[in-house]
Amino acid sequence: MIFITAKFKVLPEYADQWPEITREFTAATRGEPGCLWFDWSRSLDDPSEYVIVEAFRDGAAGAAHVGSEHFKAAQQRLPEFLAQTPRIVNVTVPQDGWSELGEFAVRR
């Protein structure tokens, strides 16, 4: 799978609105057949920073995402709300979902 994490530094005046600003893009991406997950989180240390964790089935699914109309629309719309260019980590990993974090195994 293609595993991606990116940090979005949002202009402070839009930070609280970011989930609504990205709502359509998020819903459309989650609806793609090759999308495994697409989840936003807000930084605990910096309320104007959001982190996305996303995964796509394979390179073809990732390419379909980048080529989609909703991605192209987001490329045009979202930068006006950002304080800087997002930073990204993008890797291919040989699995198709989450693994358990054994070091923190829950024993009940």
Buried (B, 14 or more C-beta within 10 A) or exposed (E): BBBBBBBBBBEEEBBEEBEEBBEEBBEBBEEBEBBBBBEBEBBEEEEBBBBBEBBBBEEEBBEBBEEBEBBEEBEEEBEEBBEEEBEEEEEEEEEEEEEEEEEEEEEE
